[in-house]
Amino acid sequence: MKSKQSLVMELEALSMIEKNDLKNRLSQAIFETYARQDVVLVRGSKASVWDSEGKEYLDFVAGIAVNNVGHCHPAVARAIARQAETLIHTSNLYYTENQVLLAEELKALTGMKRAYFCNSGAESVEAALKLTRRATGKSKIVAAERAFHGRTLGALGTTYKSIYREPFRPLNEATFVPYNDIEALKAAVTNETGAVILEPVQGEAGVYVADAKYLRAARQICDDKGALLIFDEVQTGFGRTGKWFGKDHFGVMPDMITLAKAMAGGLPIGAMLAAGPAAEAFQKGDHGSTFAGGPLICAAALATIQVIKDEKLVQRSEEMGAYLKSQLKKLAPREIRGLGLMVGLDLDADCKLLVEKALQKGVLINSTGEHTLRFIPPLVVGKAEIDKVVSVIGESL
């Protein structure tokens, strides 16, 4: 463990990072594929982060729904440190215990049969699409309008915004149908359809929640046509919606579920789980990844899941999400949507400008559209922190 004096010295060194200098160096060294906000973040704890000048921010973005247990949770940090001193990487040429333990934990939490590990949400969607091809022999996919499933070439074909897809065509592009429209889905799914992929809550679109009847109908339609049903729970998993997984609100079991983001407390990991015949379809050599399911990342994921259980963060997400929505009503919104601590807010205001104003006032929020804010804070957030964020937005309107 580092001494208090050494930590202070490290923080002082971090505070000396010159923002403009770092931005200039980044532009010369890194592909500029991201629109970044004008702040250099150097450390975090619970629901707060600090910049290079020592300013504190309440983080209601949480690494894009990643830091569910808060920043740098001590139990997760200890698990990482212990494992880093024992065994970091071996590849999947050998057996390691943590991978099996995590797969068993995910099976118990999801009700699925088998897991495939990877390194991100997009990779988990890629695995699901590849398994669809192996299990059904069919390549046609049906997805929802507004859907976001990733930007790798396979996942990109199921992501709705044409601005993302256009530069990289030809792709195996999905047939897109309106979300929550049962008749449109029924018309689109044929005997040639390999799978339907849906988000129980469309996060990147602005937090649109599925109707229970829609997901139940999707299950029946897939069964009738011999198609697989995939739930993309990359963003809705691990307590984000007030249940362990978004599907738990609806009582519908998919054939596959894709996971990532919040699984390992901030470290990169993804998983695709399958049930039924699909769980038997992959054979040795069909798919693989060098780093997937390594002992270090699985140790972090096991610790993260245990924190969610010990601190009752699933229940807390439901309670704090209800409180957040009640307080957001003070802003006279067009609409409030969401489940748990995954909340969308439509306002008669320039929300991109609101994001910048909130940043200046020490609050990190996210805009998914011109008039839409998305709130996905750490599940450890409290009422006082929610009150501050709502107050800052109100002042900035």
N, C-alpha and C positions, 0 to 999 in steps of 0.2 A: 504494500500500500504506500502511496506517496504521502510525504509529510505535508502539513498545512502550508509550511513555508515554500516548498517546491511548487505546490499548486498555485500559490499567490504569484510566484515568479513566472510561471507559465502563462497565467492570465494577463500579467503585465506585458509579457512579450506579445501575446495575441492582440492586445489593445493597441500595439504600435503598428499594426498592419495599416498601410495607407490605401484607402479605398480606390482612389483614382489610379494609383500605380498598379494595383491588383487587376483592375478592369482593363487597363491597357495591356498588361501581360497576358491576360486571358484571351484577348482578341487576337493576339499573335500566336497563341499556343493551342487553342481549343476551337473546334468547329462551333460556330455560334448558332446552334439550333434551338436555343431556348431564349425566351423573352424574360429577362431577369429584372427583379426589382432592385432599386438602388440602395442596397444594404449588404454588408459583409457580416455573416453570422459566424460566431466563434465558439459558443458553448450553449448548453441548454440544460434545464432541470424542470421536471414535472411539466407544467403547461406554459413555461416561459423559455425564451431564448434571449441571448445578449449579442449585441453587435461589437464590431472592433473598436468602437468608441465607448463601450461600457453601458450603452443604453439598453434597457430591458423592454421586451415586447411580449405581449400575450399572444400565443400562437394558436390561432383558430383554423390553421391549415394542416398542421400536424404532419408535415412531410407528404401531403396529399393522402390523408387517411392512413398513414403508416404508424405514427407514434401513439398508438392506442393506450399504451401503459405509461405514457409520458416520456419526456426526454431523459435518456441516460438513467433508467430505473436501476437502483443499486443491485437488485437481485439479478437482473439481466447482465449488468456489467460484471458482477462476480462470476456468473456462469461462463461468460466469455473469457474472462481472465484465467479461470481454472482450466478450461478446455484448451486455451491457447498455450498453456504451459505443458499440456499433456500430448495432444495430437491435433494438428490443424487440418491436414489434408492427406488423403491416401488415394483418391479416385474410386470409381465404382468397380475396379478390378478385384476389390477385396470387401469383406464384410466389416461393418462398423456398427456398434450397438446403438448409438444415438439415432441413427437413421431408422432403425426398426422401432425404437421407442416412440419416435415422432409419428411414424406411419400408424402405429397402433393407437396413439392418442387421437389422431385425425379421424381414423375409422370410427372410434367411439363417439367423437363429437358430431360427425356428419351422418353416420349411418351408412356410409359407403363401404365398398369391399376392398379396394386396392388403391395405393397411391403411387404416383410417379412424381419425383422431385425434379425441380428445375431452379432457375435463378430469378425469375420475374413473372409478372402477370401476363405479359405478352407471350412468354415462353409457355406458360400453362395453357393458354388458348391454343398456341401452335400444337401442343401435345394432344389437346382434345380434338382438334381438326384432323390430325394425323391418325388418331385412334378411330375416329369416325370412318375414315377411308378404309382402315384395316378391318373394322368390325362389320361394315355394311357394303363395302365395295362401291359406294356412291360418293360423289364429290360435291353435289349441289347442296348449298346451305341456305337457310332462311334466317334472316336477322331483322331487327327492328329499326325503324327510323329513329334517329338521334343516338343510336347505339355507339359505344366506344369500347373496343375490345383489344386495342393495341396497334402498334405501328410497324411490326415486322410484316413481311410480305404476305404470309398466310392470314394472320390476324387482321391486317389492313383491309383485306377483302371483305371483312365483316364489320368494319368501322364505317359509319354512315357518311360522315362529312366528305363530300367529293373533293374538297380542297386538299384533304390528306391523300386521297387515292389517285387523283388525276395525274400527278407527275410520275407515278410508278406503275401505270398500266402497261402491259396487260397483267391482270390479277385473276385469281379465281374469286370473282365477286359474288357476294350473296344477293339473293332477292330480298329487297327491303320492304317491309310492310309497316303500317302505322302501329305504334305501341298501344296495347290494350284494346285492339280491334280484333275480336274473335273471328268474325267473318272474313276479314282480309287474310288472317293467318290460315284459316281453313282453305281458302282459295289458292294460296301460294304453295302449300305443302302438298306434294304429289308423291307418287310411288318412286320417283327418281330422287327425292330429297334424302340426303344422308343424315342431316341434323338440323334442328332449330336451336339457335343460341340466343339467350335472353338474359338481361340483368334484372334481378328482382327489384332493384332500384337503379334507375339510370343516373349515375353520379355526374359524369362529365357533361351531360346534357342539361343539368340544373336541378337534379334530385327529383325525378319523376318516379312515383311508386306504382308498381304493378297492381292491378286488380286481382283479387284472389280467384275470381271466376275465369279471368284470362289465363292465369297460370295453370289452373285445373284443366281448362279447355286445351291448352298447349300440350299437356300430358296426354290427353285422350287423342288429339289429332296425330301426335307422333306415333302413338301405339297403333292407330288405325292404318297409318301409311308406312309402317316399318322404319320410321326415322328415330334417331336418338334425340333426347332433350338435354341440352347443356345449359347449366346456370353459371353465368359469369359472376362469381362472388369475390373477385379480386378486391373490390372496394367495400363490399358489404359484410365481409367476414370478421370474425373474432370480436363480436360484441358491438360493432359499429351501429347497428340498427336497433339495439335493445334486445336482441336475441343473439345467440352464438353466430347464426348465419341468417341471411335474409330469407332463405327458403322456409325457415322455421315459423315465420309469420303466416304462411299460406298452406301448410300441410301437404306440399307437393314434393315428391322425390324425383330428381332428375336422374338421367343415366350417367351424367358426368357433372362435376363441379370444379371450377377453376378458382384457385386461391393464390394470394401473394401478400402484398403490402404490409399488413399489420402482424404477420405471422411471427416475426423474429425481432420485434422491438426496435426496428430501424435498420437491421442488416438485410441484404438482398436474398430472398428465397421465394420460390413459387412451388405450387403443387397442383396436380390434376388428379382427382380421385374419380373412380368409376365403380358402378354397381351392375349387377345382372350380367348378361352375356358380354357386354362391352369390357367388363373386368377381366375376361379371359382372352381377349383378342390380341393384345400385344405379345409378340414372341421375342426371344433373345435376339438382339441386333436390330430390332425394329426402330428403336429410338435411343438416344443417349445424350449425356452431357458430362464433361470432365468434372466440373465443380459441384454438380447437383447433389444435394443431400449430404454434404460433407459433415464431419463430426463437429466442427466449430459452429457452423450455422444452425445445425440441429440442436446443439446445446442451447443456443440463444432462443430458438423457437420453443423448446420445452420449458425454459425458464419463463418466457413471455406468457405462455398458456397458463402456467401455474400462478403467475401474478394476477392474470385476469380472474382466475378462480378464487384465489385467496382474498383479493380486494373487492370481490363481487362487482367487477366493472361492467358486466353485462347488465345487471340490474341498475347500476349507477347510470349507464348510458340511457336506459329507458327513462329514469327519473329526471336526469339533467336535460335530456332532450325535450321532455314535456315542459320543463321550466324555461328552456331557451325559447321554445315556440310561444309560450305565454308572454314572455318579455318582448319578443320581436313584434308582437301585435301593436305595441306602443308606437311603432314607426309608420303606422298606417299603410301597410303593404298592399300591393295588388293581390298577392297570394303567398301563403306559407305552405310548404310541402315537406314531407320527410318522415323517417322512422328513427327513433333514438337520437343519437348525436350525429345524424346525417340529415341536414336541414337545408332546404332551398328557400330563398326569399326573393320575390319579385317586387321591385320598387319603381316608382315614377321618378327615376333619377339615373344619372350616368354612373353606373356601378364600377366601371373601370377607374373613374376619377375618385370614387369613394374609397377604393382600395388604396390609392396613393395617399389620400388624406388620412386614412386610418393608420397607414405606416408612419406618417409623421407624428401621430399621436400615440405611438407605441402599441399598435394592434396589427396583427397579420391576419388578413381575411382574403378570400379568393372570389374572383368574379368568373362565372362561366358564360356570361353573355352581357350584352349592353345594359340590360335591366335586371340581371340576376346575380345574387350572391349565394355562395355555397359555404356552409359552416360544417367543418369536420374536425373539431378540436380533439385533443387527447381526452380519453374517457375519464381521466382523473380530475377534470375541470370541476370547479365549484360554482356556487351561485354568485359569489362576489365577483368572480372573474367574468361570468356571463353578464352580470349587470354592467361592468365596466365596458365591455365590448359593445353592448347595445347602446350605452350612453355615448360612446365615441362615434358610433354610426349616426346617432341622432344629432349630435353636434355638427357632424360633417355634412349632413343633408342640406 
